[in-house]
Every structure is written in C-alpha cells, then in structure tokens.
Amino acid sequence: MLKHIAFLLVFLIAFLNNSAFSQEVVFPEVMLKNVPTDVQVKAVESADFLILNGDTLVLEEAGENFKMKVKLADDDIHFTDPNIRFEKPLVIPGWLSLLPPLIAIVLALIFKEVLSSLFIGIFIGAATIGYYGGGISGIFAAFFTVLDHYILNALIDTGHISVILFSVLIGAIVAIISKNGGMQGVVNRLVKFATNRKSGMLTAYFLGLAIFFDDYANTLVVGNTMRPITDRLKISRQKLAYIVDSTAAPIAAVAFITTWIGAELTYISDGINKIQLQQGVVIDESAYGVFMNSLAYSFYPVFSLFFVFFMLYKQRDFGPMYKAEIKAIKEGVTADTVTNRELEEFEPVKNAKSRAYNAIIPVFIVITGTFLGLIVTGLSTSHAELLGAGIDLSNGTWAAIGTEGSDQVGFFRKLGIVIGNADSYLALLWSSMSGLAVAIIMTISQRIMSLREAMDTVVVGINTMMPAVVILILAWSLAGVTESLGTAEYLKAFFGNDFSHVWVIPALTFVLSAFIAFSTGSSWSTMALMYPLVIPLSFAVAAGDPNFSEMAIMYNTIASVLAGSVLGDHCSPISDTTILSSLATSCDHIEHVRTQMPYALTVGAVALLVGVIPAAFGVPSLVVFGVGILLLYLVVHFVGKKV
C-alpha cells in the first residue's frame, strides 16, 4: 500500500513539474555573439511571444513546435517567465566559426596536402568549443573529440555509409572489368576507326566519353591504349594528354552514374538539411533531383567537351599546343613506354581475351539498375504519401500520381515526381552490387580469373577509392564542426539580408573553387571544403532578395563548385588526373600543363562570363549554352591556326 502511495506522489510531482514548466527553449550548443539564430521553442499551449532579456520575441510555427529569432551578446539569459526551461548555450565571437574551414583551406594551399589540413580544421573547431566549455582542459580533450564525436558521427550516418559503399563497389567494378579484358575490348572496337590524324583524335575523344563513370579509369585506359596509335599518326603527346584530361573529369562531372555522384549527393543532402533546419523551409526535391537540376548550370564541363570537339574536328590549335603539333608532324613522336603501379593495376591479366561485353554488361546493369532502383523506391515513397493524403489508389500508384491537383499531369512530370521521391542511395547500392556480382560471375565462368584472383582484384579496386573515402569522412566531420559553430549563420549575417549582389555568389564560388582545386590538385577536397559552406549560404542570401530565385541560385552555386573544381584540376600541375594523364600518355608533365592551361582558361572565362553570371540573373540555360558554345566555336575558328 505504501509503495502505491509513493508511486502516486512521484507521478503527481512529475506532472505538476511538467505543468509548471509548460515551455522549453532549446538553444543550440553554440551561439554566435550578435548573430540572429533560430531557436526552437517547445510549448504545451499555443503562444505568440516570449520576453528574453527585455526583448519581445515573436514565435513562429515550426511543425509541432515554435521557433524564434534570438540574438545574444553574452550568455546572460533571463526570461520574464521563470517557468521556462532552458540550458545555456556557449556564446562565442562569430569570427571564430570561420576558423576551421579557413584554416583547413589555407593549410591545404600551403602544404598541398588535404588529409592533415582537414584534420587540423576539425581539431580547431572542437578546441574552440572545448575552450569555451571547459577552459584549457577542453582544448586537450578536443583532440579525442575529433575522433569520438565528429568522425564517429560522420560514420554512423546511413547516408554517409551508403556513399562509402557505393564508391568502393564502383571502384571494384572498374578493377574487375579492366583486369578481365572487357575495358580493352571496348577500346579495341573503337580504335578501328582511327585511320588518320583527325579520326585518331576523335576516336580518343569518343573513347573518353564512353568511359564516363570513372575519371581515373578513363585517364589510364584511354591514354595508355591510344598512345601507340596516336604516335603512329604523328599526334603529339601533348595533344593526346589534353584530349584524355579534358574528357575524363568533365564527362564524370555531368554523367549521373559515376564515382563522383555519391559524394555529390551526400554534400547536397547535407546542405538541404541545413537549409531546412536554418531557414524553416521544406525542400521537396531529393538530393538526386537537385543534382539533376544543377546540371543545367554545369557550364565549364559542357563547354570543355564542346571546345575539345571543335578543336579536333576543325584541326586547329593555338598557343603552345600549336607548336607542339607542328613539331610532331615534322619530326614524329618517340614511342616511349610507361611502366608504373597505377597503369599495371589496370592491365588485363595474362591471356585474357578482350571481350567488350565483359565491360558493357556490368556497366549496363549499373546504369539500368540505378534507374529501376529510382523508380522502385520512388513509387514506394509516392504510394505512402498518396495513401496518407487519402488519394484513391484503386488504379495503382502510377495512375494516382498528380491527381491531387486540378491540372493534368503528363508522363514525364510523373516520372520526375517519382524520381524526386526516390531513395537514390538505395538505388545506387542495389545497382552497383548487382553490377559487381555480374562482373565477377562473368569473369570466373570464362576462367579468366579464379575466384581468389577476382577477390584480390576487388580489393585492389576498393583500395583505389580509399584516399577519396578518407577525404570524405574528414570532410563530413569538418561539416559537422561548421554546423556546431554556426558558420553558415555567421556568413549569412555577414552578407546581410540587404546584400544586393546575389549573382556574385555563384561567380565567386566558381572562381574560389577553381583556385582551391588548382592549389590542392584535388576536386574531392574542393568539394569537401566548399559544398558545406556555399549551399546553405546561397539559398539564405537569395531568399532575402525577391529579384532572385533561391532554388536557381542554389542550383547554379552547386554546379559552380564542381565546375570550378574541374577547371582548377585542368590547370594544376599537382592534380591527380593531370599527373595521370601525363603518365598514361608518356607526355612530359610540365609540357602537358603548359599546353593545356591556355585552353582551360579560355573555356573557364567563357563559362564564367557567358554562363555562370548571366544564368544567375535569370537568363535561360538553353540560351546561355547556345551563346557559349557558339562563342567557343568562333574562338577555335578565328584564333586557332590550321594544323
């Protein structure tokens, strides 16, 4: 009996306590001094405002709770209502929130090394929070916080794990189809068309487009295979290196099934989540849908592919490349050989027959499997949404899509809705796993490799992706630090809602991304550093100006990060793909950089002035692409000299 009375007393006290504290204000762990920040308010009853430090703060509905805009000068917090529960945040100067990404970028530029730069950036952020939370001892504890909080949190995210799995599976597929001779078979079918200088160059070009799913494999396979053919046709090594380098990254940047897509999707997804959290808006598009829409602003990669084609088709060159071509025609090309670990890892095994279908079938499965996976997961999500909305599903989910509105919805609009609702991570995982399984089965069944050799090759392919995976993990961790410190909020406040030059954001993003990629030699590191900052920033600043579409500016900015990264890579002597292009084509590396740079900068200038900036002002993408491509054709025709 006494136990029951005690239990009732405890329950009554808890109930009275919760009734007394009917409101709870949830401050973020860190707030920046004098920077307006959205703060969540959990209220049992409806409320219109709260009074904090003498200021009346209006409450806005945010789902089941409320939110208010709070600006603190210090950690002295007083509500007029003493029954409001809250935990004090750490209030730090806003400029400190910029230190982690800035230090990471500066160190990467100085030391040309990304991993340690990212780690130090994470540590600086953790140490900042640790110092304000626990003094000097917090700085020492931050060293371990980097691992047990930020890196661990980055790894337990299912989206991040999906990206890692997809990346290593694609790396394994590339290794298998290269070692079993399938890739060589595809190449052999194309090289039959190389009978003169023009056809030889165009064959290398279209071969570069065919191997679209991985820039690393593209560079090594095309360069090493085409080199003997282009030597015989008196095509300079510099020209071959340019063709290889300027098709590999651009096609990988705009194709929707590549080793790059996983990283791009996770950065976009994280950026969308930040926007929804910070701006209180709901973005219905999936990360994949945002990526597809951003392709309409991928000016540099598309312009590069057209520019290379014009140069080859017209047989014109200018600058150092013209001199290299004239020298090759007059003196011929010395057929040096290249042997290095990177090339050997992609060499077919001994006695392997070059059967093209050994590569075509697995890649086809990855492509079609991804599309089917998007349809399956998209229909599943759409079914649940329609069911929740009370829509009649008697005629099937597909028929019901779009019927909630008064307008008639066509096939492609329905397809867009389905793909927009799809789980792209699942689709990519299903297709890449299926493609790898088929590649292994085909290889073993034809006795090209034993099961053990095939598994060893899978491990080799996985190992080729490890540097990128480590960069991704550290980048996600750095993004976690910037989110904890409210870096995007500070940048938003710094630009201000009255910032009138919204168009500067995509343009500046393009230039800065190119500069970082040039200095670090890594598109991966550039994306890692830029995406977490510019995606929420571009949306926030554009949302404050009615003259601009925040979604269009965000698409443009997302595309500008990747486009600028590719441009910087093309001009950088320390870029991995630039170095591999030189190695695979046996071209002097400095000569490759020297002859390619004028072309890359020409296309980059057109992309910036004719593409990125006009598109930011609302000029339709089709018009921008048309004008840019025409301008590049005129440059080739009037500036280039006939070789």
C-alpha positions as CSV (number, residue, x, y, z in Angstrom):
1,M,0.0,0.0,0.0
2,L,2.8,2.4,0.9
3,K,4.5,1.6,-2.4
4,H,1.4,2.6,-4.3
5,I,1.1,5.8,-2.4
6,A,4.8,6.7,-3.0
7,F,4.4,5.9,-6.7
8,L,1.3,8.2,-6.9
9,L,3.2,11.0,-5.1
10,V,6.2,10.7,-7.5
11,F,3.8,10.8,-10.5
12,L,2.0,13.8,-9.1
13,I,5.2,15.7,-8.5
14,A,6.4,14.9,-12.1
15,F,3.0,16.0,-13.5
16,L,3.0,19.3,-11.5
17,N,6.6,19.9,-12.6
18,N,5.8,19.5,-16.3
19,S,2.7,21.6,-15.9
20,A,4.7,24.4,-14.2
21,F,7.4,24.2,-16.9
22,S,5.0,24.3,-19.8
23,Q,7.6,25.8,-22.2
24,E,11.1,24.7,-23.1
25,V,13.5,26.8,-25.1
26,V,16.1,24.6,-26.9
27,F,19.2,26.7,-27.6
28,P,21.9,25.2,-29.9
29,E,25.1,24.1,-28.2
30,V,26.9,27.1,-29.6
31,M,25.6,30.6,-30.4
32,L,27.5,33.4,-32.1
33,K,27.6,36.8,-30.5
34,N,25.1,39.3,-32.0
35,V,24.2,36.8,-34.8
36,P,20.5,36.2,-35.2
37,T,19.9,32.5,-34.7
38,D,16.7,30.4,-35.0
39,V,15.9,28.8,-31.6
40,Q,13.3,26.1,-31.1
41,V,10.5,26.5,-28.5
42,K,8.6,23.6,-27.2
43,A,5.2,24.7,-25.8
44,V,2.3,22.7,-24.4
45,E,-0.1,25.5,-25.2
46,S,-0.2,28.0,-28.1
47,A,2.0,31.1,-27.6
48,D,2.6,34.3,-29.5
49,F,5.8,35.7,-28.0
50,L,8.4,35.3,-25.3
51,I,10.3,38.1,-23.5
52,L,14.1,37.5,-23.3
53,N,16.4,40.0,-21.7
54,G,13.8,42.6,-22.1
55,D,13.2,42.0,-25.8
56,T,9.9,40.7,-27.1
57,L,10.5,37.8,-29.5
58,V,7.7,36.7,-31.8
59,L,7.1,33.0,-32.1
60,E,6.5,31.3,-35.5
61,E,5.1,27.9,-36.0
62,A,7.6,25.3,-37.0
63,G,5.9,22.0,-37.3
64,E,4.6,20.8,-34.0
65,N,6.6,23.4,-32.1
66,F,7.6,27.0,-32.5
67,K,10.7,29.0,-33.3
68,M,12.0,32.4,-32.6
69,K,15.0,34.5,-33.8
70,V,17.4,35.2,-30.9
71,K,20.5,37.5,-30.8
72,L,22.7,37.2,-27.8
73,A,25.6,39.5,-26.7
74,D,26.7,37.1,-24.0
75,D,25.5,34.1,-22.0
76,D,23.4,36.2,-19.6
77,I,19.9,34.9,-20.3
78,H,16.8,35.9,-18.5
79,F,13.2,35.2,-19.4
80,T,10.3,37.1,-17.7
81,D,8.6,33.8,-17.2
82,P,10.5,31.9,-14.6
83,N,8.8,28.6,-15.5
84,I,10.6,28.4,-18.9
85,R,13.2,25.6,-19.0
86,F,16.4,26.0,-21.0
87,E,20.1,25.2,-21.0
88,K,22.6,28.0,-21.5
89,P,24.5,27.8,-24.9
90,L,28.1,28.7,-25.3
91,V,28.2,32.2,-26.8
92,I,31.4,32.8,-28.8
93,P,32.6,35.6,-31.2
94,G,31.2,34.9,-34.7
95,W,34.6,35.1,-36.5
96,L,35.7,32.0,-34.6
97,S,33.2,30.0,-36.6
98,L,35.2,30.7,-39.8
99,L,38.5,29.4,-38.4
100,P,38.0,25.6,-39.0
101,P,37.2,25.8,-42.7
102,L,39.6,28.7,-43.4
103,I,42.5,27.1,-41.6
104,A,41.8,23.8,-43.5
105,I,41.8,25.7,-46.8
106,V,44.9,27.7,-46.1
107,L,46.9,24.7,-44.9
108,A,45.8,22.8,-47.9
109,L,47.0,25.6,-50.2
110,I,50.4,25.9,-48.4
111,F,51.3,22.3,-47.9
112,K,49.5,20.8,-50.9
113,E,48.1,18.1,-48.6
114,V,44.5,17.6,-47.8
115,L,44.1,15.0,-45.1
116,S,46.1,16.7,-42.4
117,S,44.6,20.0,-43.3
118,L,41.1,18.7,-42.8
119,F,42.0,17.0,-39.5
120,I,43.5,20.2,-38.2
121,G,40.5,22.2,-39.2
122,I,38.2,19.7,-37.3
123,F,40.5,20.0,-34.3
124,I,40.5,23.8,-34.3
125,G,36.7,23.7,-34.3
126,A,36.5,21.1,-31.5
127,A,39.1,23.0,-29.5
128,T,37.2,26.3,-29.8
129,I,34.0,24.6,-28.4
130,G,36.1,22.8,-25.8
131,Y,37.8,26.0,-24.6
132,Y,34.6,28.0,-24.1
133,G,33.0,25.0,-22.4
134,G,35.8,23.8,-20.2
135,G,38.8,26.1,-20.4
136,I,42.3,24.9,-21.2
137,S,41.5,21.3,-20.4
138,G,38.8,21.5,-23.1
139,I,41.5,22.1,-25.7
140,F,43.3,18.9,-24.8
141,A,40.0,16.9,-24.7
142,A,39.2,18.2,-28.2
143,F,41.9,16.0,-29.7
144,F,39.9,13.0,-28.7
145,T,36.6,14.7,-29.5
146,V,37.7,14.8,-33.2
147,L,37.5,11.1,-33.2
148,D,34.9,10.0,-30.7
149,H,32.4,12.7,-31.7
150,Y,32.8,14.3,-35.1
151,I,34.4,11.4,-37.1
152,L,32.2,8.9,-35.4
153,N,29.1,10.9,-36.1
154,A,30.1,11.2,-39.7
155,L,30.4,7.4,-39.9
156,I,27.2,6.4,-38.2
157,D,25.1,8.4,-40.7
158,T,23.4,5.9,-43.0
159,G,23.7,8.3,-46.0
160,H,27.4,8.6,-45.5
161,I,27.9,4.9,-45.2
162,S,25.9,4.4,-48.4
163,V,28.2,6.8,-50.2
164,I,31.3,4.9,-49.0
165,L,29.8,1.5,-50.0
166,F,28.8,2.8,-53.4
167,S,32.2,4.4,-54.1
168,V,34.2,1.2,-53.2
169,L,31.8,-1.0,-55.2
170,I,32.2,1.1,-58.3
171,G,36.0,1.0,-57.7
172,A,35.8,-2.8,-57.6
173,I,33.8,-2.9,-60.8
174,V,36.3,-0.8,-62.6
175,A,39.1,-3.0,-61.5
176,I,37.3,-6.2,-62.5
177,I,36.3,-5.1,-66.0
178,S,39.8,-3.7,-66.6
179,K,41.6,-6.9,-65.5
180,N,39.2,-9.3,-67.3
181,G,39.9,-7.5,-70.6
182,G,36.4,-6.1,-71.0
183,M,37.5,-2.5,-71.0
184,Q,40.3,-3.3,-73.5
185,G,37.6,-5.0,-75.7
186,V,35.6,-1.7,-75.7
187,V,38.7,0.2,-76.6
188,N,39.6,-2.3,-79.4
189,R,36.2,-1.8,-81.1
190,L,36.7,2.0,-81.2
191,V,40.3,2.1,-82.3
192,K,39.4,0.6,-85.7
193,F,38.1,4.0,-86.6
194,A,41.5,5.7,-86.2
195,T,42.9,5.8,-89.7
196,N,44.3,9.4,-89.9
197,R,45.1,12.3,-87.5
198,K,41.6,13.6,-87.3
199,S,39.9,10.2,-86.9
200,G,42.6,9.2,-84.4
201,M,41.9,12.3,-82.2
202,L,38.2,11.9,-82.5
203,T,38.5,8.2,-81.5
204,A,40.3,9.1,-78.4
205,Y,37.7,11.8,-77.7
206,F,34.7,9.5,-78.0
207,L,36.5,6.7,-76.1
208,G,36.9,9.3,-73.3
209,L,33.1,9.9,-73.4
210,A,32.4,6.2,-73.4
211,I,34.3,5.5,-70.1
212,F,32.2,8.1,-68.3
213,F,31.8,6.5,-65.0
214,D,35.3,7.0,-63.5
215,D,37.8,9.7,-64.4
216,Y,40.7,7.6,-63.0
217,A,39.9,4.6,-65.2
218,N,39.1,6.9,-68.1
219,T,42.6,8.6,-67.9
220,L,44.6,5.4,-67.6
221,V,42.7,3.3,-70.1
222,V,42.3,5.8,-72.9
223,G,45.8,7.3,-72.5
224,N,47.7,4.0,-72.4
225,T,45.7,2.4,-75.2
226,M,45.6,5.3,-77.6
227,R,49.3,6.3,-77.2
228,P,50.7,3.8,-79.8
229,I,48.0,4.7,-82.3
230,T,48.4,8.5,-81.9
231,D,52.2,8.1,-82.1
232,R,51.8,6.3,-85.4
233,L,49.5,9.1,-86.7
234,K,52.0,11.8,-85.6
235,I,49.7,13.3,-83.0
236,S,51.7,15.0,-80.3
237,R,51.8,13.5,-76.8
238,Q,50.7,16.9,-75.5
239,K,47.5,16.8,-77.7
240,L,46.7,13.3,-76.5
241,A,47.2,14.2,-72.9
242,Y,44.9,17.2,-73.4
243,I,42.2,15.1,-75.0
244,V,42.4,12.5,-72.2
245,D,42.5,15.1,-69.4
246,S,39.7,17.3,-70.8
247,T,37.2,14.5,-71.4
248,A,37.8,12.4,-68.2
249,A,36.8,14.9,-65.5
250,P,34.2,16.9,-67.5
251,I,32.2,13.8,-68.5
252,A,32.4,12.4,-65.0
253,A,31.1,15.7,-63.7
254,V,27.9,15.7,-65.8
255,A,27.2,11.9,-66.0
256,F,24.6,10.7,-63.5
257,I,26.3,7.3,-62.7
258,T,29.9,7.9,-61.7
259,T,32.3,7.5,-58.8
260,W,31.7,11.2,-58.1
261,I,27.9,11.1,-57.7
262,G,27.9,9.5,-54.3
263,A,30.0,12.3,-52.7
264,E,28.0,15.0,-54.5
265,L,24.7,13.6,-53.3
266,T,25.7,13.5,-49.7
267,Y,27.0,17.0,-49.8
268,I,23.8,18.2,-51.5
269,S,21.7,16.2,-49.0
270,D,23.6,17.7,-46.0
271,G,23.2,21.1,-47.5
272,I,19.4,20.7,-48.0
273,N,19.1,19.5,-44.4
274,K,20.9,22.6,-43.2
275,I,18.7,24.9,-45.2
276,Q,15.5,23.2,-43.9
277,L,16.9,23.4,-40.3
278,Q,18.1,27.0,-40.5
279,Q,15.5,28.6,-42.8
280,G,12.5,26.6,-41.7
281,V,11.6,25.8,-45.3
282,V,10.7,22.5,-46.8
283,I,12.5,21.4,-50.0
284,D,10.6,18.7,-51.6
285,E,13.3,17.7,-54.1
286,S,15.6,14.8,-53.3
287,A,19.3,15.2,-53.4
288,Y,19.3,13.4,-56.8
289,G,16.6,15.8,-58.1
290,V,18.7,18.8,-57.0
291,F,21.8,17.3,-58.7
292,M,19.9,16.7,-61.9
293,N,18.6,20.3,-61.9
294,S,22.1,21.7,-61.2
295,L,23.3,20.1,-64.5
296,A,21.5,22.9,-66.3
297,Y,24.2,25.2,-64.8
298,S,27.3,22.9,-65.4
299,F,28.8,25.3,-67.9
300,Y,32.5,24.6,-67.7
301,P,32.3,20.8,-68.1
302,V,29.9,21.0,-71.0
303,F,31.8,23.9,-72.7
304,S,35.0,21.9,-72.3
305,L,33.6,18.9,-74.1
306,F,32.4,21.0,-77.0
307,F,35.6,23.0,-77.1
308,V,37.7,19.9,-77.4
309,F,35.4,18.5,-80.2
310,F,35.7,21.8,-82.1
311,M,39.5,21.8,-81.9
312,L,39.7,18.2,-83.1
313,Y,37.0,18.5,-85.8
314,K,38.4,21.7,-87.2
315,Q,42.0,20.5,-86.8
316,R,43.0,23.9,-85.4
317,D,45.2,24.9,-82.4
318,F,46.7,28.0,-80.8
319,G,49.4,28.8,-78.3
320,P,51.9,26.2,-77.1
321,M,49.8,23.4,-78.4
322,Y,50.0,24.6,-82.0
323,K,53.8,24.5,-81.8
324,A,53.8,21.0,-80.3
325,E,51.5,19.7,-83.0
326,I,53.7,21.2,-85.8
327,K,56.8,19.7,-84.2
328,A,55.1,16.2,-84.0
329,I,54.1,16.4,-87.7
330,K,57.6,17.4,-88.9
331,E,59.7,15.2,-86.5
332,G,57.3,12.4,-85.5
333,V,56.8,11.2,-81.9
334,T,59.1,9.0,-80.0
335,A,57.3,6.0,-78.7
336,D,58.5,5.9,-75.1
337,T,57.0,3.3,-72.7
338,V,55.4,4.0,-69.4
339,T,55.5,1.5,-66.5
340,N,54.1,2.5,-63.2
341,R,52.0,0.8,-60.5
342,E,48.8,2.8,-61.5
343,L,48.9,1.5,-65.0
344,E,49.8,-2.1,-64.1
345,E,46.8,-2.3,-61.7
346,F,44.5,-1.8,-64.7
347,E,46.4,-4.0,-67.1
348,P,44.4,-7.1,-68.2
349,V,45.5,-10.4,-66.8
350,K,47.7,-12.6,-68.9
351,N,45.9,-14.5,-71.8
352,A,42.7,-12.6,-71.1
353,K,40.7,-12.1,-74.3
354,S,39.5,-8.6,-75.0
355,R,35.8,-9.2,-75.0
356,A,33.8,-5.9,-74.9
357,Y,30.7,-7.5,-73.4
358,N,32.6,-8.2,-70.2
359,A,32.6,-4.5,-69.6
360,I,29.4,-3.4,-71.3
361,I,27.1,-5.8,-69.5
362,P,28.2,-4.9,-65.9
363,V,28.1,-1.2,-66.7
364,F,24.7,-1.5,-68.4
365,I,23.4,-3.3,-65.3
366,V,24.7,-0.4,-63.1
367,I,23.1,2.2,-65.3
368,T,19.7,0.5,-65.8
369,G,19.7,-0.9,-62.3
370,T,20.1,2.6,-60.9
371,F,17.2,3.9,-63.0
372,L,15.0,0.9,-62.0
373,G,16.0,1.4,-58.3
374,L,15.0,5.0,-58.5
375,I,11.6,4.0,-60.0
376,V,11.0,1.3,-57.3
377,T,11.9,3.4,-54.3
378,G,10.2,6.5,-55.8
379,L,6.9,4.6,-56.3
380,S,7.2,3.2,-52.8
381,T,7.5,6.6,-51.3
382,S,4.8,8.1,-53.6
383,H,2.5,5.2,-52.6
384,A,2.9,6.0,-48.9
385,E,2.4,9.8,-49.4
386,L,-0.7,9.3,-51.5
387,L,-2.1,6.8,-49.0
388,G,-1.5,9.3,-46.2
389,A,-3.2,12.0,-48.2
390,G,-6.3,9.8,-48.8
391,I,-5.9,9.6,-52.5
392,D,-7.7,6.7,-54.3
393,L,-5.1,4.0,-55.3
394,S,-7.5,1.5,-56.8
395,N,-6.0,2.1,-60.3
396,G,-2.4,1.8,-59.0
397,T,0.2,4.2,-57.6
398,W,1.4,5.4,-61.0
399,A,-2.1,6.4,-62.1
400,A,-2.8,8.3,-58.9
401,I,0.4,10.4,-59.0
402,G,-0.6,14.0,-59.7
403,T,-4.3,13.5,-59.3
404,E,-4.3,15.5,-56.0
405,G,-4.2,18.7,-58.1
406,S,-6.6,20.1,-60.7
407,D,-4.0,20.1,-63.5
408,Q,-3.4,17.1,-65.8
409,V,0.0,15.6,-65.2
410,G,1.9,14.1,-68.1
411,F,4.2,11.1,-68.3
412,F,7.5,13.0,-67.8
413,R,6.1,15.1,-65.0
414,K,5.0,11.9,-63.2
415,L,8.4,10.4,-63.8
416,G,10.0,13.5,-62.3
417,I,7.8,13.2,-59.3
418,V,8.7,9.5,-58.8
419,I,12.5,10.1,-59.2
420,G,12.2,13.1,-56.9
421,N,10.7,10.9,-54.2
422,A,13.3,8.1,-54.8
423,D,15.9,6.9,-52.4
424,S,19.0,7.4,-54.6
425,Y,21.3,5.8,-52.1
426,L,19.4,2.5,-52.1
427,A,19.2,2.6,-55.9
428,L,23.0,3.2,-56.3
429,L,23.8,0.5,-53.8
430,W,21.5,-2.1,-55.4
431,S,22.8,-1.4,-58.9
432,S,26.5,-1.3,-58.0
433,M,26.2,-4.5,-56.0
434,S,24.4,-6.2,-58.9
435,G,27.0,-4.9,-61.4
436,L,29.9,-6.2,-59.3
437,A,28.3,-9.6,-58.8
438,V,27.7,-10.0,-62.6
439,A,31.2,-8.8,-63.4
440,I,32.7,-11.4,-61.0
441,I,30.4,-14.2,-62.3
442,M,31.3,-13.5,-65.9
443,T,35.0,-13.3,-65.1
444,I,35.0,-16.6,-63.2
445,S,32.7,-18.5,-65.6
446,Q,35.0,-17.7,-68.5
447,R,38.0,-18.9,-66.5
448,I,39.7,-15.5,-67.0
449,M,40.5,-15.4,-63.3
450,S,40.0,-17.7,-60.4
451,L,37.7,-16.7,-57.5
452,R,40.7,-15.8,-55.4
453,E,42.2,-13.7,-58.1
454,A,38.8,-12.0,-58.7
455,M,38.5,-11.2,-55.0
456,D,42.1,-9.8,-54.9
457,T,41.1,-7.6,-57.8
458,V,38.1,-6.4,-56.0
459,V,40.3,-5.4,-53.1
460,V,42.6,-3.6,-55.5
461,G,39.6,-1.6,-56.8
462,I,38.5,-0.8,-53.3
463,N,42.0,0.4,-52.4
464,T,41.9,2.8,-55.3
465,M,38.9,4.5,-53.7
466,M,40.4,4.7,-50.2
467,P,42.1,8.1,-50.4
468,A,38.8,9.6,-51.6
469,V,36.8,7.8,-48.9
470,V,39.2,9.1,-46.2
471,I,38.8,12.7,-47.6
472,L,35.0,12.2,-47.5
473,I,35.0,11.1,-43.9
474,L,37.1,14.0,-42.7
475,A,35.1,16.4,-44.9
476,W,31.8,15.2,-43.3
477,S,33.5,15.7,-39.9
478,L,34.5,19.2,-40.8
479,A,31.0,19.9,-41.9
480,G,29.8,18.7,-38.5
481,V,32.1,21.2,-36.8
482,T,31.0,24.1,-39.0
483,E,27.4,23.2,-38.2
484,S,28.1,23.1,-34.5
485,L,29.8,26.5,-34.7
486,G,27.0,28.1,-36.9
487,T,29.5,29.1,-39.7
488,A,26.7,29.3,-42.3
489,E,24.7,31.5,-39.9
490,Y,27.6,33.9,-39.5
491,L,28.2,34.1,-43.2
492,K,24.6,34.8,-43.8
493,A,24.6,37.6,-41.2
494,F,27.9,38.9,-42.7
495,F,26.4,39.2,-46.1
496,G,23.1,40.5,-44.6
497,N,19.6,40.4,-46.0
498,D,20.2,43.6,-47.8
499,F,23.1,42.2,-49.9
500,S,22.1,43.2,-53.4
501,H,24.6,41.3,-55.5
502,V,23.2,37.8,-55.2
503,W,24.8,36.9,-58.6
504,V,28.2,37.2,-57.0
505,I,27.7,34.0,-55.0
506,P,27.8,31.5,-57.9
507,A,30.5,33.5,-59.7
508,L,32.7,33.8,-56.6
509,T,32.1,30.1,-55.8
510,F,33.3,29.2,-59.3
511,V,36.5,31.2,-59.0
512,L,37.3,30.2,-55.5
513,S,36.7,26.5,-56.2
514,A,39.0,26.7,-59.2
515,F,41.7,28.4,-57.1
516,I,41.4,25.8,-54.3
517,A,41.5,22.9,-56.8
518,F,44.4,24.5,-58.6
519,S,46.4,24.8,-55.4
520,T,45.5,21.5,-53.8
521,G,45.2,19.4,-57.0
522,S,42.1,17.7,-55.8
523,S,38.4,18.1,-56.8
524,W,37.4,15.9,-53.9
525,S,39.0,18.2,-51.4
526,T,37.5,21.3,-53.1
527,M,34.0,19.9,-52.9
528,A,34.6,18.9,-49.3
529,L,35.6,22.4,-48.3
530,M,33.1,24.4,-50.4
531,Y,29.8,22.5,-50.5
532,P,29.0,22.7,-46.8
533,L,29.5,26.4,-46.8
534,V,28.0,27.6,-50.1
535,I,24.8,25.5,-50.4
536,P,23.1,27.0,-47.3
537,L,24.7,30.4,-47.8
538,S,23.5,30.7,-51.5
539,F,19.9,29.8,-50.5
540,A,19.8,32.1,-47.5
541,V,21.1,35.2,-49.3
542,A,19.0,34.6,-52.4
543,A,15.9,34.1,-50.2
544,G,16.3,37.6,-48.9
545,D,16.1,39.2,-52.4
546,P,12.7,38.9,-54.3
547,N,14.5,39.6,-57.6
548,F,16.2,36.2,-57.5
549,S,15.0,32.6,-57.3
550,E,16.7,30.9,-54.3
551,M,16.5,27.5,-55.9
552,A,18.0,28.7,-59.2
553,I,20.9,30.4,-57.3
554,M,21.4,27.2,-55.3
555,Y,21.5,25.1,-58.4
556,N,23.9,27.5,-60.0
557,T,26.1,27.5,-56.9
558,I,26.2,23.7,-56.6
559,A,27.2,23.4,-60.2
560,S,29.8,26.1,-59.9
561,V,31.6,24.2,-57.1
562,L,32.1,21.1,-59.3
563,A,32.8,23.1,-62.5
564,G,35.4,25.3,-60.7
565,S,37.0,22.2,-59.3
566,V,37.4,20.7,-62.8
567,L,38.8,23.9,-64.1
568,G,41.3,24.1,-61.3
569,D,42.3,20.5,-61.8
570,H,43.0,21.1,-65.5
571,C,45.3,24.0,-64.7
572,S,47.1,22.4,-61.7
573,P,50.5,20.6,-62.0
574,I,49.7,18.7,-58.8
575,S,46.3,17.4,-59.8
576,D,46.0,13.6,-59.7
577,T,44.2,13.4,-63.1
578,T,46.6,15.8,-64.7
579,I,49.6,13.8,-63.5
580,L,47.9,10.5,-64.5
581,S,47.2,12.0,-68.0
582,S,50.9,12.7,-68.4
583,L,51.9,9.3,-67.2
584,A,49.3,7.4,-69.2
585,T,50.3,9.3,-72.4
586,S,54.0,9.4,-71.7
587,C,53.9,13.1,-72.0
588,D,56.3,15.4,-70.2
589,H,54.2,16.6,-67.3
590,I,55.2,20.3,-67.4
591,E,54.6,20.3,-71.2
592,H,51.1,18.9,-70.6
593,V,50.2,21.6,-68.1
594,R,51.8,24.3,-70.2
595,T,49.9,23.4,-73.4
596,Q,46.6,22.6,-71.7
597,M,46.3,25.7,-69.5
598,P,45.5,28.3,-72.2
599,Y,42.7,26.1,-73.4
600,A,41.3,25.5,-69.9
601,L,41.5,29.2,-69.0
602,T,39.7,30.2,-72.3
603,V,36.8,27.8,-71.6
604,G,36.8,28.9,-68.0
605,A,36.5,32.6,-68.9
606,V,33.6,31.9,-71.3
607,A,31.9,29.7,-68.6
608,L,32.1,32.5,-66.0
609,L,31.3,35.5,-68.2
610,V,28.8,33.9,-70.6
611,G,27.5,31.1,-68.4
612,V,27.5,31.5,-64.6
613,I,26.9,35.2,-64.3
614,P,24.1,35.5,-66.9
615,A,22.4,32.4,-65.5
616,A,22.4,34.0,-62.1
617,F,20.5,36.9,-63.5
618,G,17.8,34.5,-64.8
619,V,18.9,34.1,-68.4
620,P,17.6,30.6,-69.5
621,S,20.2,27.9,-69.5
622,L,19.5,26.9,-73.2
623,V,20.2,30.4,-74.3
624,V,23.4,30.6,-72.2
625,F,24.6,27.2,-73.5
626,G,23.8,28.2,-77.1
627,V,25.7,31.5,-76.9
628,G,28.7,30.0,-75.0
629,I,29.1,27.1,-77.5
630,L,28.8,29.4,-80.4
631,L,31.4,31.7,-78.9
632,L,33.8,28.8,-78.3
633,Y,33.4,27.7,-82.0
634,L,34.3,31.2,-83.1
635,V,37.4,31.2,-80.9
636,V,38.5,28.0,-82.5
637,H,37.7,29.2,-86.0
638,F,39.3,32.6,-85.8
639,V,42.0,32.3,-83.1
640,G,43.1,28.7,-83.9
641,K,45.5,28.0,-86.8
642,K,45.1,25.1,-89.2
643,V,47.5,22.3,-88.3
